[in-house]
Amino acid sequence: MVVVGDGRYKIPDELAYTTQHVYINSENGKIGLDELGIDFIGKPKEIEFLTKNKVEKGKPFASIAIVNGMITLNSPVSGNIKEINTDALKNLDQTYDKGYFLIVSPANLEADLGDLIKGDKIEEWAKKEAQQVARSVFNYKIIEVGDSTVGKTAIKVRFTDDYFKKDLKSTLGVDFGSKEVHFDYFGEDPMLGVEKITAKLNVWDTGGQEAYGGLRKMYYKEARGCLVVFDVTNAASYEHIPKWVDELYSNVGPIPVLLVGNKIDLVDQRKIKKDEAEKFAKEKGYLYIETSALTGENVLNAFTNLARLIYETKKK
């Protein structure tokens, strides 16, 4: 057994693997996805088997729906299908046992195994792949700042718990929540293809009252990105944006900023026009997005866009 990723991944050394992390057990004909491959694809939603009778080496045998789209898996061998495991996704935590995809009778096993990763090649390959998984999963500390009552807590709760409570009290000091987001990153080098990134966002919702200014400074430390929130029905909260950005930069420097105009569901009470806020954000070099914590509109997009901006900034 090869153990990599600080003990997180177990890669049986009696199996053979494709570069997609599809394994074949030559003793019982099981085909599945190894533990590293499972982490690469994230949280699978469903699987569609593309063939019922036989598989061909290097040809697609299954398609898996994930958060960012579809992943097509190619077979490591050719042969007749003896069994299709329709419960595979329910048992992926036991991928080498109950979580296999197919059982096949290989037609020419010795020849098919020739170019697979096996034996003494497994450990070096698995170590490198584990490092790649680690690089594709990130933890970012996110700060929310802005005047009291602009909806920072409501935005955080909508993002982390997906609900809205009308009578949320103003945050006293600091509130906290976390959630993963997923996005594709297209780098400058097309040869590298698309990177599928998972980012765990740890969101710190800071109280907007002046009385908590000293406490907020403690929580700016190590922030990687910031949502500066104002209320589109409250002109004063918009005018105070520079003050909040100045406080942010004075504590952590020029980290990525997403300017958020909240409460767009209150159409008749709107005071700040969208094009005005977009122009201001562009002049300052911020991203801009409008949200409604009440309906959930654009809340997930706001955090995903900020996570992407943080990742892009780090890559440059």
Helices and strands as residue ranges (DSSP letters): E 2-4, E 9-11, E 16-17, E 22-24, E 30-33, H 35-41, E 46-49, E 54-55, E 60-66, E 69-74, E 79-84, G 88-94, E 102-106, H 109-112, G 113-115, G 119-121, H 122-135, E 137-145, H 152-161, E 174-186, G 190-192, E 194-206, G 210-212, H 213-220, E 225-231, H 235-239, H 241-252, E 257-262, G 267-269, H 274-284, E 287-290, H 299-315
